[in-house]
């Protein structure tokens, strides 16, 4: 076979059936009278969000040049749109107006509510937490006073008489003038003196 023959230059192969079907199924430009492929999307406008025209390059440029989302809106509508845009066009409620939150508060779902919450609690997590909270009495003294009492070897139920007696006992035990000049426990003595002053400042002595 002679591939250099002039006959090969005259052979033309038409498109296959599959290519012809694909060409016919391709979307055309939505501009009236245009038969070119519609390859570029353009929004249809306000009220039809999520819908698009399909245009060719020439007509999508012309459409975008004149497109105005706010066309037909008066000044009041524009101001309302700008206000809603600040919160992403999502609904909001004034404090205390949310009806769902109000119902939850009435059913005792907020902190301190006395009623049982309307939830499935198969492991009794929330119930046990409320029981523990109710079972634990509030401490009679603050954290500082409690630590000071612990330094003296007392609990929070100690009265002023017991605190003074314990303080005198410990000072005699650890003070160098009272224990034969032994200064090895001066650090402990300083802690006792500090704890007693803290208890005096809180009014417990």
C-alpha positions as CSV (number, residue, x, y, z in Angstrom):
1,X,0.0,0.0,0.0
2,X,1.4,3.4,-1.0
3,X,0.8,5.8,1.9
4,X,2.2,8.7,-0.2
5,X,-0.7,8.4,-2.7
6,X,-2.8,11.5,-3.3
7,X,-5.9,9.4,-2.7
8,X,-5.2,9.4,1.1
9,X,-5.5,13.2,1.2
10,X,-9.1,13.0,-0.1
11,X,-10.3,10.5,2.5
12,X,-12.6,12.1,5.2
13,X,-14.0,10.2,8.2
14,X,-17.3,11.4,9.6
15,X,-18.0,11.5,13.4
16,X,-18.9,8.3,15.1
17,X,-22.4,7.7,16.3
18,X,-21.3,8.1,19.9
19,X,-19.8,11.5,19.2
20,X,-22.9,12.6,17.3
21,X,-25.1,11.7,20.3
22,X,-22.8,13.5,22.7
23,X,-22.8,16.6,20.5
24,X,-26.6,16.6,20.3
25,X,-27.0,16.1,24.1
26,X,-24.7,19.0,25.0
27,X,-26.6,22.0,26.5
28,X,-27.0,25.0,24.2
29,X,-26.6,28.6,25.2
30,X,-29.8,29.9,26.8
31,X,-29.6,33.2,24.9
32,X,-32.4,33.3,22.4
33,X,-31.2,32.3,18.9
34,X,-27.7,31.2,20.0
35,X,-26.7,27.6,19.0
36,X,-23.3,27.6,20.7
37,X,-22.7,25.3,23.7
38,X,-23.7,26.6,27.1
39,X,-20.6,26.1,29.1
40,X,-20.8,28.9,31.7
41,X,-23.4,29.2,34.5
42,X,-25.0,32.5,35.4
43,X,-27.4,33.0,38.4
44,X,-31.0,33.6,37.6
45,X,-31.5,36.2,40.3
46,X,-33.2,37.0,43.5
47,X,-35.9,34.6,44.5
48,X,-34.4,31.8,42.3
49,X,-31.2,31.2,44.3
50,X,-29.5,28.0,43.2
51,X,-30.8,28.2,39.7
52,X,-28.6,29.1,36.7
53,X,-28.7,30.0,33.1
54,X,-26.2,28.3,30.7
55,X,-24.5,30.7,28.3
56,X,-21.6,30.7,25.9
57,X,-18.6,32.9,26.6
58,X,-19.9,35.9,24.7
59,X,-23.4,35.9,26.2
60,X,-22.3,35.2,29.8
61,X,-20.0,38.2,29.6
62,X,-22.9,40.4,28.4
63,X,-25.2,38.9,31.1
64,X,-22.8,39.5,33.9
65,X,-22.2,43.1,32.8
66,X,-25.9,44.0,33.4
67,X,-26.7,41.6,36.3
68,X,-28.0,43.3,39.4
69,X,-29.2,41.1,42.3
70,X,-30.9,44.1,44.0
71,X,-32.8,45.3,41.0
72,X,-36.4,46.2,41.9
73,X,-35.7,46.6,45.6
74,X,-36.6,49.9,47.3
75,X,-34.5,51.7,49.9
76,X,-36.4,50.1,52.8
77,X,-35.9,46.6,51.4
78,X,-32.2,47.3,50.8
79,X,-31.7,48.5,54.4
80,X,-33.5,45.3,55.7
81,X,-31.3,43.1,53.5
82,X,-28.1,44.8,54.8
83,X,-29.3,44.4,58.4
84,X,-29.9,40.7,57.9
85,X,-26.6,40.3,56.1
86,X,-24.8,41.2,59.3
87,X,-26.1,37.9,61.0
88,X,-25.9,35.8,57.9
89,X,-29.6,36.0,57.2
90,X,-30.3,33.6,60.2
91,X,-33.1,34.0,62.7
92,X,-32.2,35.4,66.1
93,X,-34.1,36.0,69.4
94,X,-33.9,38.6,72.0
95,X,-32.6,37.5,75.4
96,X,-35.3,35.6,77.2
97,X,-37.6,35.4,74.2
98,X,-36.5,32.0,72.9
99,X,-39.6,29.8,73.6
100,X,-37.6,26.6,73.6
101,X,-35.2,27.9,76.2
102,X,-38.1,29.0,78.3
103,X,-39.7,25.6,78.2
104,X,-36.4,24.0,79.1
105,X,-36.1,26.3,82.1
106,X,-39.6,25.5,83.3
107,X,-38.9,21.8,83.1
108,X,-35.8,22.2,85.3
109,X,-33.2,21.6,82.6
110,X,-31.2,24.7,83.6
111,X,-28.6,24.6,86.4
112,X,-30.3,24.3,89.8
113,X,-33.6,23.0,88.3
114,X,-35.5,20.7,90.7
115,X,-37.3,18.6,88.1
116,X,-36.0,15.6,86.3
117,X,-34.6,16.4,82.8
118,X,-36.6,15.1,79.8
119,X,-33.7,13.1,78.5
120,X,-32.8,9.4,78.2
121,X,-30.3,8.7,81.0
122,X,-29.7,4.9,80.8
123,X,-26.5,5.1,83.0
124,X,-28.1,7.5,85.5
125,X,-25.2,10.0,84.9
126,X,-27.2,13.1,85.6
127,X,-29.2,11.6,88.5
128,X,-26.0,10.4,90.3
129,X,-24.5,13.9,89.8
130,X,-27.5,15.6,91.4
131,X,-27.4,13.0,94.3
132,X,-23.8,13.7,94.9
133,X,-24.3,17.4,94.9
134,X,-27.2,17.2,97.3
135,X,-25.3,14.7,99.6
136,X,-22.3,16.9,99.9
137,X,-22.9,19.7,102.6
138,X,-21.4,23.1,101.9
139,X,-18.1,23.6,103.8
140,X,-18.3,25.7,106.9
141,X,-15.0,27.5,106.3
142,X,-13.1,28.7,103.3
143,X,-10.2,27.1,101.6
144,X,-7.6,29.2,103.4
145,X,-9.0,28.5,106.8
146,X,-9.4,24.8,106.1
147,X,-5.7,24.6,105.1
148,X,-4.7,26.5,108.3
149,X,-6.7,24.1,110.4
150,X,-5.1,21.1,108.7
151,X,-1.7,22.6,109.5
152,X,-2.7,22.6,113.2
153,X,-4.1,19.1,112.9
154,X,-7.7,20.1,113.3
155,X,-10.9,19.8,111.3
156,X,-13.3,22.5,110.3
157,X,-15.5,21.8,113.3
158,X,-12.9,23.0,115.7
159,X,-14.1,25.9,117.9
160,X,-11.9,28.9,119.1
161,X,-11.1,27.2,122.4
162,X,-9.8,24.0,120.7
163,X,-7.8,26.1,118.2
164,X,-6.0,28.1,120.9
165,X,-5.3,25.0,123.0
166,X,-3.9,23.2,120.0
167,X,-1.8,26.2,119.0
168,X,-0.2,26.5,122.5
169,X,0.5,22.8,122.5
170,X,2.3,22.9,119.2
171,X,4.3,26.1,120.0
172,X,5.6,24.5,123.2
173,X,6.6,21.4,121.3
174,X,8.5,23.0,118.4
175,X,9.8,26.3,119.9
176,X,13.5,26.1,120.6
177,X,13.1,27.9,124.0
178,X,10.7,25.3,125.1
179,X,12.3,22.1,123.7
180,X,15.8,22.5,124.9
181,X,17.2,24.6,122.0
182,X,16.3,22.1,119.2
183,X,16.1,24.2,116.1
184,X,15.5,21.4,113.6
185,X,11.7,22.0,113.6
186,X,11.8,25.8,113.0
187,X,10.2,25.3,109.6
188,X,7.2,23.5,111.1
189,X,7.0,26.2,113.8
190,X,6.8,28.9,111.1
191,X,3.9,27.0,109.4
192,X,2.0,26.8,112.7
193,X,2.5,30.5,113.5
194,X,1.3,31.4,109.9
195,X,-1.7,29.1,110.2
196,X,-2.8,30.6,113.5
197,X,-2.5,34.2,112.1
198,X,-4.6,33.2,109.1
199,X,-7.3,31.8,111.4
200,X,-7.2,35.0,113.5
201,X,-7.7,37.1,110.3
202,X,-10.7,35.1,109.3
203,X,-12.3,35.6,112.7
204,X,-12.2,31.9,113.8
205,X,-10.1,32.7,116.9
